[in-house]
Amino acid sequence: MRTATPRPRSRALAAAVAVAALLATAACDDQSAGASSATGATLSLAILGTPNSFDPTQLAEGQQAYVWGSLYDTLLIVDNQGHLRPGAAESWKYSDEARTLTLKLRKGMTFSTGSRVDSAAVKATLDRIRTTPGPNQVGLSAVASVETPDAGTVVLKLAHPDGALLSQLAEAAGVIGDPKTLTAKRTALNPVTSGPYTLDKGATVNGSVYVLQRRDDYWDKKAYPFRTVKIRVISDRTAAVNALKSGEINAGSVEAAQVGTLKSAGFDVRHVAATATGDLVLADRAGEVLKPLADVRVRRAINMAFDREKIVKQILQGSGKPTEQVFNPKGQGYDAALDQTYSYDPAAAKKLLAEAGYPGGFSVTMPSLVFTKPFEPTITQSLADVGIKVKWQTVPPQQNVSALSSKKYPIFFILDGLNADPAQTQLNFAPSGARNVFGSADPQLTKLMDRADSETDTAKAADIYQQINSFVVQNAWNAPVFYVGTYWVTKKGITYLGDGSSVFSTIRQFGASG
């Protein structure tokens, strides 16, 4: 029987803010820049909001990771092709039953103060994250204890297998802090870390600009060609795009309408087709609040109500792609054939509704959130065309998270940044998943997810995630509509290296070119 765990966090906020900005203005999303390709190259990156804290227990995903991900080492790394690689841990191994994870630490690592990075530091950080309320506690929810048999070995004892744990250790849940200063006041603004960069306090203005200087003694220095990184907080999208055009910043992500102008101005363009999903979550699958949703024919009819190609072309301006699944198209759980499951066919959708006992359709109230407004007219019209009447109820931004988890809304539209397959599965389909707000469960799906959590062979796990994907698409647990894409533009001296395989915000996505 699948063990209940706390709800996995998602990248919804970062994705939502980015897409809302893209649709509302002709502005950039994540601006970034660099000067020359020489040893002293500088990369300048703009983010929408101020990092909330550099305390390991409070690190936020999304754009803030450009800052803290440059200061902290993580135990593992997901590279630009989406592959899990050694980080501070040079190797890792699961026990046969996937209940014990042993990590061997890299030798010779030090914090910026010169103190040694050892298993005691890793244990102190992991224990503090998993026992302290915060956005990263859930990532270590399966960890029952952390043991340190020697200075170079860390052993995680798990309460139950967790297929998402390794990817969590490559992100915020896997950072390493200095145990001498973990609880010190300074850690929130100026932490002692072992990562590739240190914070230049003299040039940094909290809430405005964060200046990072590369450590010459870092073990993977070649992955960080920029000696200096300047991360600017630019919440006004017009100001950000003007900074890009003026040369103040020389690389960034922009909406499709800006691409032609920027090409003419000498920028190179790279299009990443999928960084987030736009998904209509059919959450009340047992019909607790909205009885029709208990019938799979109704959920399938909803999937047939959307002209996904038209939505991508008209609303996203072509920066994205239609989808009927929530898995990253660069991931192993993705199956292109599943995108042919539901054709756009309002007449057939009406027929399915009639067969299910709803020839006149039905009504539903959905939450109007800060990021749903650009899509609401299209969703309303698409569902109305098959007989489903939508009423939108405005939710204040500060109540967005609580509203979605309240079980008040049987259907809601969400923008979620893409995750690794295990995390994507837990987020959307685990009984405790943040998007599975009614705790839907099915014996067949539960068995598949338990198998995936316990499978340590990557190839075998990939097959299981494809089976999970097939089940939820065929049974219409959700009605995914589109992937949100990103256009990255860079000027001479800077290369954008990502292709969407990894959506973690890291300086490793930028290279210096000749």
QUIUR-V760784 format. One line per field, one symbol per residue. psi: psi as a letter, one per 30 degrees, with the letter a starting at -180 (. if undefined). burial: # if it has 24 or more other C-alpha atoms within 12 Angstrom, else .. A space follows every 50 residues. Layout:
psi: ???
burial: ???
This chain:
psi: kkkkllkkllgeeeeeeeeeeefflhlldjklllclglegkkkkkklelk kelgkffgkkaafffedfffekllelkjafggkklkbfjfllklleghfk kkkklklgkllfffkkjaeeeeeeeeeeefgkklffeffgffjelklifl fgkkkkkkflkjffeeeefgbefglkljffgeglefeefiljlgafllkj fefkjkfekjkkkkkfgkfheffifkekkjjkjjfjeeeeeeeeeffekg llklleffeeeeefggklkkkjfjflkjkjjieiffheejefffkfeeee eefffkieeeeeeeeghfialllglfkkfflffkjeffggejljieeeee eeeeefgifgallkklkjleffeffeeeeeeeeefggjkkkkjkkkefge eeeegfgejfklkkjkkklleeeeeeeefkfgkffifghklkeeeeeeee eeefjfjeeeeeeeeeeeeeefeeghelikelkklkjkkklkfkkkflgf ekgkjkfffklkl.
burial: .#.#####################.############...########## ##############################.#.#.#######.#...### ######..####...################..##########.####.. .#######.####################.##....############## .....#..#######..###..###############.###.###.#### #########..#....####################...########### #########.##..######################.##.######.### ###..#.#..################.###.#######.#.#..#....# #.###.#.#################################...##.### ######....######################################## ############..
